[in-house]
């Protein structure tokens, strides 16, 4: 806010501060959600990389003898890796939904704070304009009083 604030008291300042604090708290929650989402993306990518490496290793080579027990273990590992990837993807989808909700809450809180700050700025401008008007009236009254005094002094000086 700009302008001379002397004598200005915004009656909704506690509400403005509360809205500011609420927005900051929501932004912290949004940041935490973003961090969880980033971690889940990283985990999913790591699991996918491990799964792809295991799938390449599970391909039978023509020169190796086929071992059914080893093939079964590898397939079980691949199935487990796919289940873990699916679970992380489901959690990631839930977190994306939560992230969108936090964004909407932050946006609503920002709009509320912006409205309060616009009102504060308007009231400050009205206060500043009223102070300027009062100062102009006082200056005019002072000038008129001085002019009357000057006329009286001039009239008194002429009479002597």
N, C-alpha and C positions, 0 to 999 in steps of 0.2 A: 504494500500500500504506500502511496506517495502522498505528499502534501504535509502541511503543518498539522501535527496531531495534538498540539497543546489544547487542553480543555475538552478533547474528544473522548468520550467513553462509549464504547460499543456495548449495548446491553446484551447482545447475544454472544459475547466473547467466550463465555464458558461452553456454550453449545458448539461454537466454532472449534475450540480446543478439543472437545470431546469427539467431534467428527474427524478432526485431524488424527487423533490417537487411534480411532477405530480404523481409519484408512491405513495407517501405518501397521496396525496389527494384522489387517487383512493382507497387506502386501507381504508381511513376513510369512504368513501362512501360504500365500501364493508361491513365494520363493522356495519354501520347504517342499511344496508339492512339485515344483519344477525340478528340484534336486532329486526327489524320489523318482520322477519320470525319467530324468537323465540316467540315473543309476539302473533303472529297469531296462532302458534301451541298451545300455552298455552290457548288462547281464544277458539280455536276449541275444545280442550280437556274439558275445563270448560263447554262449551255449550253441548257437548256430554254427560257429566256427568249429567247435569241438565235435558237433554232430557230423559236419561235412568231412572232417578229417577221419572220424571213425568210419563213416560210410565208404570213404576211399580205401581205408585199410581193410574193410570187410570184403571187398571184391576179391573173389578167388583168382589166384594167378594160375596160369596154365602149367607152370613148372612145379607148383606145390601140390602136394597130396591133399585131398579134401578131408578135413577133420570136422565131422558133424557136431561134436561137442563145442569146438571153438566157434563154428558158425552159429550155433544156437546162442552162445554167450554174447557174441557180437550183435546178433539180431535183438537179443534182450536189452543190451546196452543202448542200441539205436532206438528201440521202442521207448525205453525210459527217458532217453534224451529228448525224444519228440514230445513226451508227456510234460517234461520240465519246460520245454520251449512253449508249449501250449499254455501251461499255467502262468508263465511269465507274461505271455502275450495277453492273457485274460486280465491279469493284474495291471498290465500296462494300459489296457483299454479302460478299466475302471479308474485308473489314475488320470487318464486323459479327460474322462468325464468330470472327475473331481476338479481337475485343473480348469476346465471350462467354467465350472460353477464358481471357483475362486475368482476367475477373471471377471465374471458377471458381477459378483459381489463388490470387487474392487472398483469396477466401473460405476456402479450405483453409488458407492461411498464417495467416489471422486466427484460425481455430479452433485451430490448433496453438499460437499465441502465447497465446490465452485459456486453454488447458489448462495451459500452463506457469505463467502468472500466477496461476491458481487454486491450483495446487500450491504456489507460493511463498507465497501468502497463508495457506494452511492451515498450512504449516510455520512461518510467522511467528507465527500465532496459537498454535500448539503451543509454540513457543519462549517466547512471552510468558506463557502459562499456567504453563509450567515455572519460569520466573523468578519469577513471583508465588508459586508454591508454595514455592520455595526461600527466598524472602524471608520468607514466613509461618513456615516452619520455623525460620529464623534468629531471627525476632522472638520466637517461642515459647521457643526455647532461651535467648535473652537474658533474657526475662521470668522464666523458671524460675531462671536463675542469679542474677538480682537478688533474686528472692524468697528464695532460699536464703541469699544474703548478708544480706538484710534480717533474716531469722529468726535467723541467726547473730549479727548485730549486736544485735538485741533481746535474745536469750538471753544474750549476753555482758554487756550493760548491766544486766540484771536480776541477774546473778550478783554483780556488784561491789557 
